[in-house]
Amino acid sequence: MTDKTDLETRPVDPSDGVPPSTARRLLDVTGALAGLVLLSVPMLAIWLTVRLSSRGPGVFRQTRVGQGGHPFTMYKFRTMRQGARGLTVTANRDPRVTRVGRVLRRWSLDELPQLVNVLRGDMTLVGPRPETYELAVHYDARTRWIFDHRPGLTGVSEVRFRDFDVLGPGEEVDLVNYIERIVPARAAVDALYLRDPSMRATLRALWDTVRHILGFTVPPLQVADDGTVRESRPLAEERGSAA
């Protein structure tokens, strides 16, 4: 395994990037406004719960990589203990995550304040994951194209990609595994949408997100060693084809 000190580090050079289409931007504004109005009371309740359950602010602010590599401040409900330090990659059962934070993450409720980012144009409803600069500087030339695009509140890789499909049993999501294995696979999955981010594909990604949050099965996508992406088949189907 490569040591973290061997990972190449290079600044993220800003550019104009690739903005969402006019139709997608209209969907962003409409969806963000509707979400903020309809969810205003639940969001206030979540904020109060976070504030009262552990020391620290209710909303967490962090600088992330925006469209074209430009920085923006992203908002989330705080899910970690105040002052907790460690890798910006959050693993399962991370001890830094609070009890309330685990519930919020389970149902993706911690992401709701990002509706403000979508309304402001920092983010779009569907796009790649908004990365931190601390991790982005380690991205290599094969994956830096992802920073051209406006990051999303949700995305194809957020719903249809599983870290454990890349990592072996018992492997941790450390910095090296994240940069060398998870990031390229995640970018390959996001590329399926970003090559043609049509309204149909956008609405499908949003529908898949709703189904995923509600606990319905959304078939994951797997990335082969050659970078091709395919939909996972049920185990029974794979056994039948092997026979």
VOPAGU-2260 file (C-alpha; in pm, 1 decimal, decimal comma):
REM VOPAGU-2260
SITE   aa  ch    i         X         Y         Z
SITE  MET   A    0       0,0       0,0       0,0
SITE  THR   A    1     122,0     350,3     -80,6
SITE  ASP   A    2     208,2     562,8     219,3
SITE  LYS   A    3      14,2     889,9     248,7
SITE  THR   A    4     341,0    1082,5     224,1
SITE  ASP   A    5     387,2     940,5    -128,2
SITE  LEU   A    6      61,3    1089,9    -256,5
SITE  GLU   A    7     121,7    1370,7    -502,4
SITE  THR   A    8      -6,2    1710,8    -393,4
SITE  ARG   A    9    -100,6    1981,5    -642,1
SITE  PRO   A   10    -319,6    2291,5    -596,4
SITE  VAL   A   11    -661,2    2301,5    -758,7
SITE  ASP   A   12    -634,2    2557,5   -1040,4
SITE  PRO   A   13    -957,6    2758,7   -1083,0
SITE  SER   A   14   -1135,7    2781,8   -1418,8
SITE  ASP   A   15   -1479,0    2879,6   -1552,4
SITE  GLY   A   16   -1597,9    2522,4   -1522,0
SITE  VAL   A   17   -1914,9    2368,5   -1663,9
SITE  PRO   A   18   -2235,3    2529,9   -1533,1
SITE  PRO   A   19   -2569,0    2344,7   -1533,7
SITE  SER   A   20   -2806,9    2414,5   -1820,7
SITE  THR   A   21   -3077,0    2680,8   -1793,1
SITE  ALA   A   22   -3340,3    2410,5   -1742,5
SITE  ARG   A   23   -3139,7    2248,6   -1461,7
SITE  ARG   A   24   -3082,5    2587,2   -1297,2
SITE  LEU   A   25   -3456,7    2657,7   -1304,3
SITE  LEU   A   26   -3513,6    2317,0   -1145,9
SITE  ASP   A   27   -3250,1    2398,4    -883,7
SITE  VAL   A   28   -3414,7    2727,1    -785,7
SITE  THR   A   29   -3766,4    2582,0    -784,9
SITE  GLY   A   30   -3665,6    2271,2    -592,9
SITE  ALA   A   31   -3453,7    2459,2    -337,7
SITE  LEU   A   32   -3723,9    2718,9    -269,6
SITE  ALA   A   33   -3993,3    2452,2    -233,8
SITE  GLY   A   34   -3771,8    2243,9      -6,8
SITE  LEU   A   35   -3680,7    2535,9     220,1
SITE  VAL   A   36   -4045,1    2638,1     257,1
SITE  LEU   A   37   -4189,8    2289,7     310,2
SITE  LEU   A   38   -3907,5    2173,0     538,1
SITE  SER   A   39   -3858,6    2494,0     737,2
SITE  VAL   A   40   -4022,9    2359,3    1055,4
SITE  PRO   A   41   -3843,0    2018,0    1048,6
SITE  MET   A   42   -3513,6    2196,0     979,5
SITE  LEU   A   43   -3566,7    2425,3    1278,0
SITE  ALA   A   44   -3640,6    2119,8    1493,6
SITE  ILE   A   45   -3322,9    1946,5    1372,7
SITE  TRP   A   46   -3116,1    2258,7    1441,5
SITE  LEU   A   47   -3250,7    2279,0    1796,7
SITE  THR   A   48   -3189,8    1907,3    1855,0
SITE  VAL   A   49   -2828,5    1934,4    1739,1
SITE  ARG   A   50   -2768,4    2243,5    1952,6
SITE  LEU   A   51   -2919,4    2088,2    2266,3
SITE  SER   A   52   -2771,3    1739,2    2229,6
SITE  SER   A   53   -2401,6    1832,8    2214,4
SITE  ARG   A   54   -2175,7    2133,2    2249,6
SITE  GLY   A   55   -2130,5    2339,3    1933,5
SITE  PRO   A   56   -2326,9    2516,3    1660,1
SITE  GLY   A   57   -2631,2    2361,7    1495,2
SITE  VAL   A   58   -2498,9    2425,4    1144,4
SITE  PHE   A   59   -2150,9    2322,8    1032,1
SITE  ARG   A   60   -1974,2    2538,8     773,3
SITE  GLN   A   61   -1683,2    2421,8     561,7
SITE  THR   A   62   -1501,3    2541,3     249,9
SITE  ARG   A   63   -1550,9    2302,6     -40,7
SITE  VAL   A   64   -1443,7    2286,9    -406,4
SITE  GLY   A   65   -1707,2    2446,7    -626,4
SITE  GLN   A   66   -1758,5    2472,6   -1001,9
SITE  GLY   A   67   -1428,8    2523,4   -1180,8
SITE  GLY   A   68   -1234,7    2469,0    -858,2
SITE  HIS   A   69   -1360,8    2790,9    -697,0
SITE  PRO   A   70   -1420,1    2776,3    -319,9
SITE  PHE   A   71   -1758,5    2811,2    -155,2
SITE  THR   A   72   -1891,4    2769,4     197,0
SITE  MET   A   73   -2106,4    2458,0     231,0
SITE  TYR   A   74   -2365,9    2418,8     504,5
SITE  LYS   A   75   -2463,9    2100,4     690,2
SITE  PHE   A   76   -2624,5    2020,3    1020,4
SITE  ARG   A   77   -2338,3    1937,6    1255,7
SITE  THR   A   78   -2300,0    1562,7    1306,0
SITE  MET   A   79   -1959,6    1552,1    1478,4
SITE  ARG   A   80   -1841,9    1656,6    1820,6
SITE  GLN   A   81   -1714,5    2009,9    1842,7
SITE  GLY   A   82   -1336,5    2025,8    1799,7
SITE  ALA   A   83   -1304,5    1662,6    1684,2
SITE  ARG   A   84    -998,3    1610,6    1466,0
SITE  GLY   A   85    -897,5    1344,7    1218,6
SITE  LEU   A   86    -917,9    1256,0     850,0
SITE  THR   A   87   -1177,3    1445,5     647,3
SITE  VAL   A   88   -1282,0    1103,3     515,1
SITE  THR   A   89   -1553,7     984,8     753,2
SITE  ALA   A   90   -1558,6     608,0     799,3
SITE  ASN   A   91   -1841,8     392,7     926,5
SITE  ARG   A   92   -1871,1     396,1    1307,2
SITE  ASP   A   93   -1648,2     703,3    1324,5
SITE  PRO   A   94   -1620,9     787,7    1696,4
SITE  ARG   A   95   -1633,0    1159,7    1613,3
SITE  VAL   A   96   -1997,3    1131,4    1501,4
SITE  THR   A   97   -2255,5    1210,0    1770,9
SITE  ARG   A   98   -2558,2     993,7    1847,5
SITE  VAL   A   99   -2788,6    1249,3    1684,1
SITE  GLY   A  100   -2540,7    1280,7    1398,0
SITE  ARG   A  101   -2567,6     910,1    1319,2
SITE  VAL   A  102   -2944,2     943,3    1280,9
SITE  LEU   A  103   -2910,4    1250,5    1062,1
SITE  ARG   A  104   -2655,1    1077,1     839,8
SITE  ARG   A  105   -2866,8     762,5     815,7
SITE  TRP   A  106   -3154,1     960,6     664,3
SITE  SER   A  107   -2935,5    1224,7     488,5
SITE  LEU   A  108   -3102,7    1494,9     698,1
SITE  ASP   A  109   -2767,9    1661,0     768,3
SITE  GLU   A  110   -2758,9    1766,2     401,4
SITE  LEU   A  111   -3078,6    1976,4     412,0
SITE  PRO   A  112   -2903,5    2313,5     474,4
SITE  GLN   A  113   -2734,4    2265,2     137,0
SITE  LEU   A  114   -3066,0    2371,5     -16,9
SITE  VAL   A  115   -2937,5    2722,5      61,5
SITE  ASN   A  116   -2621,5    2645,7    -138,5
SITE  VAL   A  117   -2836,2    2524,2    -429,0
SITE  LEU   A  118   -3049,1    2839,0    -419,9
SITE  ARG   A  119   -2736,4    3057,1    -416,0
SITE  GLY   A  120   -2587,3    2872,6    -713,4
SITE  ASP   A  121   -2294,3    2723,6    -521,8
SITE  MET   A  122   -2437,0    2376,7    -579,6
SITE  THR   A  123   -2689,9    2203,8    -803,3
SITE  LEU   A  124   -2947,1    1940,6    -712,2
SITE  VAL   A  125   -2763,0    1661,3    -897,5
SITE  GLY   A  126   -2387,7    1659,7    -946,0
SITE  PRO   A  127   -2059,8    1522,9    -809,9
SITE  ARG   A  128   -1975,3    1518,1    -441,6
SITE  PRO   A  129   -1854,5    1857,9    -305,3
SITE  GLU   A  130   -1495,9    1776,4    -206,7
SITE  THR   A  131   -1277,0    1940,5      55,8
SITE  TYR   A  132    -956,9    2110,8     -59,0
SITE  GLU   A  133    -763,6    1900,0     189,9
SITE  LEU   A  134    -852,5    1593,7     -19,0
SITE  ALA   A  135    -885,4    1762,0    -359,9
SITE  VAL   A  136    -515,0    1851,1    -373,2
SITE  HIS   A  137    -436,6    1477,0    -387,6
SITE  TYR   A  138    -661,5    1405,0    -690,2
SITE  ASP   A  139    -457,6    1297,8    -993,6
SITE  ALA   A  140    -494,1    1405,8   -1356,8
SITE  ARG   A  141    -745,9    1129,5   -1433,4
SITE  THR   A  142   -1001,4    1256,1   -1184,2
SITE  ARG   A  143    -949,2    1633,5   -1164,2
SITE  TRP   A  144   -1201,8    1688,6   -1442,9
SITE  ILE   A  145   -1470,1    1636,8   -1178,8
SITE  PHE   A  146   -1391,1    1983,3   -1036,1
SITE  ASP   A  147   -1507,8    2145,2   -1362,1
SITE  HIS   A  148   -1866,3    2061,1   -1268,5
SITE  ARG   A  149   -2089,3    2224,5   -1009,5
SITE  PRO   A  150   -2116,3    1992,4    -707,1
SITE  GLY   A  151   -2452,4    1841,5    -622,6
SITE  LEU   A  152   -2681,1    1800,0    -323,8
SITE  THR   A  153   -2707,7    1442,6    -445,8
SITE  GLY   A  154   -2561,1    1249,7    -737,1
SITE  VAL   A  155   -2544,4     915,4    -910,2
SITE  SER   A  156   -2238,6     810,8    -711,0
SITE  GLU   A  157   -2401,0     918,3    -383,2
SITE  VAL   A  158   -2687,0     674,7    -439,7
SITE  ARG   A  159   -2551,0     399,5    -664,0
SITE  PHE   A  160   -2190,3     360,3    -551,1
SITE  ARG   A  161   -2073,2     170,6    -243,0
SITE  ASP   A  162   -1723,3     210,9     -99,3
SITE  PHE   A  163   -1719,5    -154,8       7,9
SITE  ASP   A  164   -1753,2    -261,9    -356,8
SITE  VAL   A  165   -1402,3    -119,3    -409,6
SITE  LEU   A  166   -1242,7    -206,2     -77,1
SITE  GLY   A  167   -1187,1    -558,8      44,9
SITE  PRO   A  168   -1334,3    -708,7     364,5
SITE  GLY   A  169   -1209,7    -526,5     671,1
SITE  GLU   A  170   -1026,3    -251,4     478,5
SITE  GLU   A  171   -1052,1      97,8     623,6
SITE  VAL   A  172   -1141,8     412,1     431,1
SITE  ASP   A  173    -803,3     574,9     490,7
SITE  LEU   A  174    -655,8     857,8     284,5
SITE  VAL   A  175    -462,8     637,3      41,8
SITE  ASN   A  176    -751,4     401,1     -28,5
SITE  TYR   A  177    -982,1     697,0     -72,3
SITE  ILE   A  178    -762,5     879,7    -326,1
SITE  GLU   A  179    -626,9     581,2    -520,6
SITE  ARG   A  180    -931,9     353,0    -526,3
SITE  ILE   A  181   -1255,6     517,8    -420,1
SITE  VAL   A  182   -1217,4     852,5    -601,0
SITE  PRO   A  183   -1147,3     703,3    -949,2
SITE  ALA   A  184   -1439,0     459,7    -913,7
SITE  ARG   A  185   -1673,6     731,8    -792,0
SITE  ALA   A  186   -1570,5     962,5   -1077,6
SITE  ALA   A  187   -1639,6     685,4   -1330,6
SITE  VAL   A  188   -1992,7     648,0   -1193,1
SITE  ASP   A  189   -2054,6    1024,9   -1190,8
SITE  ALA   A  190   -1931,9    1043,4   -1550,7
SITE  LEU   A  191   -2235,2     840,8   -1660,5
SITE  TYR   A  192   -2452,3    1137,7   -1566,0
SITE  LEU   A  193   -2214,8    1426,3   -1634,9
SITE  ARG   A  194   -2152,2    1319,9   -1997,4
SITE  ASP   A  195   -2519,8    1393,9   -2069,1
SITE  PRO   A  196   -2688,3    1566,0   -1772,2
SITE  SER   A  197   -3031,7    1581,5   -1933,8
SITE  MET   A  198   -3348,9    1667,8   -1744,1
SITE  ARG   A  199   -3457,3    1306,6   -1773,1
SITE  ALA   A  200   -3132,1    1184,2   -1617,2
SITE  THR   A  201   -3154,6    1454,8   -1349,3
SITE  LEU   A  202   -3508,6    1360,4   -1249,7
SITE  ARG   A  203   -3414,9     993,2   -1244,1
SITE  ALA   A  204   -3123,1    1065,9   -1009,8
SITE  LEU   A  205   -3354,2    1263,8    -780,2
SITE  TRP   A  206   -3608,8     980,6    -780,7
SITE  ASP   A  207   -3335,8     725,6    -703,8
SITE  THR   A  208   -3227,0     946,9    -414,2
SITE  VAL   A  209   -3578,1     954,9    -267,7
SITE  ARG   A  210   -3608,0     577,3    -298,9
SITE  HIS   A  211   -3266,6     526,2    -139,6
SITE  ILE   A  212   -3347,8     751,5     157,8
SITE  LEU   A  213   -3679,2     573,0     211,7
SITE  GLY   A  214   -3500,9     238,1     223,2
SITE  PHE   A  215   -3591,4      97,4    -116,6
SITE  THR   A  216   -3326,4     -97,2    -306,9
SITE  VAL   A  217   -3150,2     103,6    -576,9
SITE  PRO   A  218   -2923,2    -128,3    -779,9
SITE  PRO   A  219   -2561,2     -21,3    -718,3
SITE  LEU   A  220   -2316,2      37,1   -1001,1
SITE  GLN   A  221   -1983,4    -144,2   -1000,2
SITE  VAL   A  222   -1662,5     -27,0   -1164,3
SITE  ALA   A  223   -1442,3    -288,7   -1331,4
SITE  ASP   A  224   -1062,3    -276,8   -1331,5
SITE  ASP   A  225   -1068,3    -126,2   -1682,8
SITE  GLY   A  226   -1290,4     160,8   -1566,0
SITE  THR   A  227   -1615,0      39,4   -1724,0
SITE  VAL   A  228   -1930,4      71,6   -1517,3
SITE  ARG   A  229   -2205,7    -187,1   -1498,3
SITE  GLU   A  230   -2515,0    -239,6   -1289,6
SITE  SER   A  231   -2486,6    -506,1   -1023,3
SITE  ARG   A  232   -2705,6    -809,4   -1073,3
SITE  PRO   A  233   -2885,3    -990,8    -792,0
SITE  LEU   A  234   -2685,6   -1282,4    -650,5
SITE  ALA   A  235   -2947,9   -1535,3    -763,1
SITE  GLU   A  236   -2924,9   -1406,1   -1118,7
SITE  GLU   A  237   -2545,3   -1429,4   -1116,4
SITE  ARG   A  238   -2561,4   -1789,0    -992,7
SITE  GLY   A  239   -2810,6   -1874,6   -1264,4
SITE  SER   A  240   -2591,2   -1731,3   -1540,6
SITE  ALA   A  241   -2286,0   -1912,5   -1399,2
SITE  ALA   A  242   -2471,0   -2244,4   -1407,2
